[in-house]
Structures are given as structure tokens and as C-alpha cells.
């Protein structure tokens, strides 16, 4: 029992540590975001950055705990972590997980590039200019975008939504239906997209309908891919795909410049 409890907390620490790396990598973004908004910071920048880290870390830890508690109840998990770090499960089909991750990352990255280029002519000039100044470092895209966001949105939010829909629509003890997984994937993807709207408000004086659609559709599109991978292959597959999608987008930006 003690061993199982220590392994339970070990996975929590692994996920929190990985997510925290992303939180810390986003520290340089805070001054850029405030500068892009054109507003004077209400407090010293160091204090704002520290408060941002504390707030983000608290939310991250809560989501890690939520996922750890609910994921076994709905058949979602971390197969690679369980096997290779915690030694609590038989080896999964690692090759299948990696191939799915690569496919999802490439398709998702190309899709995001296509959406960006399609919507670009309809976006406000101020948003495009400020977004260029705000452009986060590559390591932040990988660590925060690829890892932290997946822990928050898939591990935390999607797991909670799956569990909630299951409890609301199915009998206790039954198997989670595909429809509830699909609904949780869709809802978490939309929430992920909508969660980027506050940044759009800072980067543009007016959030137009095309800009709102671009933010929500662009981010939700990859959320559908990541959600499916989390369901079918585990959280690690969603993380790897998200990292690769960012690599595809960065490569596209370098080729276009």
C-alpha cells in the first residue's frame, strides 16, 4: 500500500515538475505582453512576474491533482510514465504511441499554419504587429505550449469533463461511452481556444469577429487532435504531438521570413 501511494505521488511530482518548467519558461513573456498592450505596468515587473509564476504554479498543481484523482475512473492515463518511470504497468506499444504522436503533430502543425495563412488578411493590423513583437521564445513554445498546456487542458480539464459527463449520463460502474469522450474532447478544445482570447485583447485594441474566430478555431483545431491522442494513446502522445506541432510552425515561420 505504501509503495502504491509513493508511486501515486511520484507521478504527480513528475507531471508538476514538467509543467513547472513550462511556467518558468514563460517568465520572459510577461514584459513583452505588457509592452505589446501599450499600458504601464501597475507594479514593478519583477513582482508581476513572481505573482504570475505563483498563480500559474497553483493552477498547475490543482490540475495535476485533479487528473491524478479522476483519470483512473475514466480510463485515461500516462502509459509511458507508468511503465518507464514508475514501473507500475506492462510496457505499452511504445512504437504505436510515437507514430501516432508524430502523425498528430505533423497534421496539427500543418493545419495550424494553413489556418493562420487563411485568416491573416482578415486580422487587424495592430494585432499582427503586436503579435510579432510578442513572439515567445522557442523554448517557451515547447515547454509551456507543448507540455504545460497539455497537462492543464488534457490531463486536468478534459479528464474532469469526461468524468463529469460520465457521471451525469451513465450508470455507475458502466464503461465510459465514446460519445462522452468525444464531447469532453470538443468542450476542452473550445475552452482551450477561448482561453487565448484575453491575450488577443492585450494585443489588439478591438477584438473583431474574424480575430475571435481565428483565435478560437485555430487553437481548438489542434485541441481536437491532442484530445483524441490523449484518449487513445495517453497524455504523453498529446504532449509529443503538441511539441512537434510547434516545431512545424516555427519551421514554417523561418521559411517565410
C-alpha positions as CSV (number, residue, x, y, z in Angstrom):
1,X,0.0,0.0,0.0
2,X,2.8,2.4,0.9
3,X,4.6,1.6,-2.4
4,X,1.4,2.3,-4.4
5,X,0.9,5.6,-2.5
6,X,4.5,6.7,-3.2
7,X,4.1,5.9,-6.9
8,X,0.9,7.8,-7.0
9,X,2.7,10.9,-5.6
10,X,5.7,10.3,-7.8
11,X,3.6,10.7,-10.9
12,X,2.1,13.9,-9.5
13,X,5.6,15.2,-8.9
14,X,6.8,14.2,-12.4
15,X,3.9,15.9,-14.1
16,X,4.1,19.0,-11.9
17,X,7.8,19.3,-12.4
18,X,7.4,19.0,-16.2
19,X,4.6,21.6,-16.2
20,X,6.6,23.9,-13.9
21,X,9.4,24.0,-16.4
22,X,6.9,25.5,-18.8
23,X,5.6,28.0,-16.3
24,X,9.2,29.2,-15.6
25,X,10.0,29.4,-19.3
26,X,7.1,31.9,-19.7
27,X,8.6,34.4,-17.4
28,X,10.2,36.5,-20.2
29,X,6.8,36.7,-21.9
30,X,5.2,38.8,-19.2
31,X,7.1,42.1,-20.0
32,X,6.6,41.5,-23.8
33,X,2.8,41.0,-23.3
34,X,2.5,44.2,-21.1
35,X,4.6,46.2,-23.6
36,X,2.5,45.0,-26.5
37,X,-0.6,46.2,-24.7
38,X,0.8,49.7,-24.5
39,X,-0.2,50.0,-20.8
40,X,2.1,51.0,-18.0
41,X,2.7,48.1,-15.5
42,X,0.8,48.8,-12.2
43,X,3.6,47.1,-10.2
44,X,7.3,46.5,-10.6
45,X,7.9,44.0,-13.3
46,X,9.8,41.5,-11.1
47,X,6.8,41.5,-8.7
48,X,4.3,40.9,-11.6
49,X,6.5,38.1,-12.9
50,X,6.7,36.5,-9.5
51,X,2.9,36.7,-9.0
52,X,2.4,35.2,-12.4
53,X,4.6,32.2,-11.5
54,X,2.9,31.7,-8.2
55,X,-0.6,31.9,-9.7
56,X,0.3,29.6,-12.7
57,X,2.0,27.1,-10.4
58,X,-1.0,26.9,-8.1
59,X,-3.4,26.3,-11.0
60,X,-1.0,23.7,-12.5
61,X,-0.7,21.8,-9.2
62,X,-4.5,21.8,-8.9
63,X,-4.9,20.4,-12.4
64,X,-2.2,17.7,-11.8
65,X,-4.0,16.6,-8.7
66,X,-7.4,16.6,-10.4
67,X,-6.1,14.5,-13.3
68,X,-4.4,12.0,-11.0
69,X,-7.6,11.6,-9.0
70,X,-10.1,11.2,-11.9
71,X,-8.1,9.7,-14.7
72,X,-8.2,6.1,-13.4
73,X,-12.0,6.4,-13.0
74,X,-12.5,7.1,-16.8
75,X,-9.7,5.1,-18.3
76,X,-7.3,7.9,-19.2
77,X,-3.7,7.9,-18.2
78,X,0.1,8.2,-18.7
79,X,1.2,4.8,-20.1
80,X,4.8,5.8,-20.7
81,X,5.3,7.4,-17.3
82,X,3.7,4.5,-15.6
83,X,5.9,2.0,-17.3
84,X,9.3,3.5,-17.7
85,X,9.4,5.8,-14.7
86,X,7.2,4.2,-12.1
87,X,7.3,0.6,-13.2
88,X,3.6,0.2,-12.4
89,X,2.4,-1.2,-15.8
90,X,3.4,-3.6,-18.5
91,X,5.1,-2.0,-21.5
92,X,2.6,-0.4,-23.8
93,X,3.0,-0.3,-27.6
94,X,5.6,2.5,-27.5
95,X,6.1,2.4,-31.3
96,X,2.4,2.9,-31.9
97,X,2.3,5.8,-29.4
98,X,5.3,7.5,-31.0
99,X,4.0,7.0,-34.6
100,X,0.6,8.4,-33.5
101,X,2.3,11.4,-31.9
102,X,4.4,12.2,-35.0
103,X,1.3,11.9,-37.3
104,X,-0.8,14.1,-35.0
105,X,2.0,16.6,-34.6
106,X,2.7,16.9,-38.3
107,X,-1.0,17.1,-39.3
108,X,-1.7,19.5,-36.4
109,X,1.2,21.8,-37.3
110,X,0.4,21.9,-41.0
111,X,-3.3,22.6,-40.1
112,X,-2.3,25.5,-37.8
113,X,-0.1,27.0,-40.4
114,X,-2.9,26.8,-43.0
115,X,-5.4,28.3,-40.6
116,X,-3.0,31.2,-39.8
117,X,-2.3,32.0,-43.5
118,X,-6.0,31.7,-44.4
119,X,-7.1,34.2,-41.7
120,X,-4.2,36.6,-41.9
121,X,-5.8,39.0,-44.4
122,X,-8.8,39.4,-42.1
123,X,-6.9,40.1,-38.9
124,X,-6.4,43.6,-37.5
125,X,-3.1,45.3,-38.4
126,X,-2.5,46.2,-34.7
127,X,-2.9,42.5,-33.7
128,X,-0.4,41.3,-36.4
129,X,2.2,44.0,-35.4
130,X,1.9,43.4,-31.7
131,X,1.9,39.6,-32.1
132,X,5.2,39.9,-33.9
133,X,6.7,41.9,-31.0
134,X,5.3,39.4,-28.5
135,X,6.6,36.3,-30.3
136,X,7.6,33.9,-27.5
137,X,11.0,32.1,-27.5
138,X,11.2,28.7,-29.0
139,X,11.8,27.0,-25.6
140,X,8.7,28.6,-24.2
141,X,6.6,27.3,-27.1
142,X,8.0,23.8,-26.4
143,X,7.9,23.8,-22.7
144,X,4.8,25.8,-21.9
145,X,2.8,25.3,-25.2
146,X,3.8,21.6,-25.6
147,X,3.9,20.4,-22.0
148,X,2.2,22.7,-19.5
149,X,-0.8,23.4,-21.7
150,X,-1.4,19.7,-22.3
151,X,-1.2,19.0,-18.5
152,X,-3.7,21.8,-17.8
153,X,-6.1,21.2,-20.6
154,X,-6.0,17.4,-21.4
155,X,-4.8,15.9,-18.0
156,X,-6.8,18.4,-15.9
157,X,-9.8,19.8,-17.8
158,X,-10.6,17.0,-20.3
159,X,-10.3,14.3,-17.6
160,X,-12.7,16.3,-15.4
161,X,-15.2,16.8,-18.3
162,X,-15.1,13.2,-19.2
163,X,-15.7,12.2,-15.6
164,X,-18.5,14.8,-15.2
165,X,-20.3,13.7,-18.4
166,X,-19.9,10.1,-17.4
167,X,-21.5,10.7,-14.0
168,X,-24.3,12.7,-15.5
169,X,-25.3,10.5,-18.4
170,X,-24.3,6.9,-17.5
171,X,-24.9,4.4,-14.7
172,X,-22.2,4.0,-12.1
173,X,-19.9,1.0,-12.9
174,X,-20.5,1.2,-16.7
175,X,-17.8,1.8,-19.3
176,X,-17.4,5.4,-20.4
177,X,-19.1,5.8,-23.8
178,X,-17.3,7.1,-26.9
179,X,-19.8,9.9,-27.1
180,X,-18.7,11.2,-23.7
181,X,-15.1,11.1,-24.6
182,X,-15.8,12.9,-27.8
183,X,-17.9,15.6,-26.0
184,X,-15.1,16.1,-23.5
185,X,-12.5,16.4,-26.3
186,X,-14.7,19.0,-28.1
187,X,-15.5,21.0,-24.9
188,X,-11.9,21.1,-23.7
189,X,-10.7,22.1,-27.2
190,X,-13.2,25.0,-27.3
191,X,-12.2,26.1,-23.8
192,X,-8.5,25.9,-24.8
193,X,-9.3,28.2,-27.8
194,X,-11.3,30.6,-25.8
195,X,-8.6,30.7,-23.1
196,X,-6.4,32.6,-25.6
197,X,-8.9,35.5,-26.0
198,X,-7.5,37.6,-23.1
199,X,-4.1,37.7,-24.8
200,X,-5.9,38.8,-28.0
201,X,-7.5,41.7,-26.0
202,X,-4.0,42.8,-24.9
203,X,-2.6,42.6,-28.4
204,X,-5.4,44.4,-30.3
205,X,-7.5,47.5,-29.3
206,X,-10.6,45.8,-30.7
207,X,-11.2,42.0,-30.9
208,X,-13.1,41.8,-34.1
209,X,-15.2,38.8,-35.1
210,X,-12.6,37.5,-37.6
211,X,-9.9,37.8,-34.9
212,X,-12.1,36.0,-32.3
213,X,-12.9,33.2,-34.8
214,X,-9.2,32.9,-35.7
215,X,-8.2,32.6,-32.0
216,X,-10.9,30.0,-31.1
217,X,-10.8,28.0,-34.3
218,X,-7.0,27.9,-34.6
219,X,-6.4,26.7,-31.1
220,X,-9.4,24.4,-30.9
221,X,-8.4,22.6,-34.1
222,X,-5.3,21.3,-32.6
223,X,-7.1,20.6,-29.3
224,X,-9.3,18.0,-31.1
225,X,-6.2,16.2,-32.3
226,X,-4.5,16.3,-28.9
227,X,-7.7,15.2,-27.1
228,X,-8.0,12.2,-29.4
229,X,-4.4,11.2,-28.8
230,X,-4.9,11.6,-25.0
231,X,-7.9,9.3,-25.2
232,X,-6.4,6.7,-27.4
233,X,-2.7,6.8,-26.7
234,X,-2.2,8.6,-23.4
235,X,-1.1,12.0,-22.2
236,X,2.5,11.6,-23.5
237,X,1.2,11.2,-27.0
238,X,-0.7,14.5,-26.8
239,X,2.4,16.2,-25.4
240,X,4.7,14.9,-28.0
241,X,2.3,15.9,-30.8
242,X,1.9,19.4,-29.4
243,X,5.7,19.8,-29.2
244,X,6.1,18.7,-32.8
245,X,3.2,20.9,-34.0
246,X,5.1,23.9,-32.5
247,X,8.3,22.8,-34.3
248,X,6.4,22.7,-37.6
249,X,5.0,26.2,-37.0
250,X,8.5,27.6,-36.1
251,X,10.0,26.0,-39.2
252,X,7.2,27.5,-41.4
253,X,7.9,31.0,-39.9
254,X,11.6,30.6,-40.6
255,X,11.0,29.6,-44.2
256,X,8.6,32.5,-44.6
257,X,11.0,35.1,-43.2
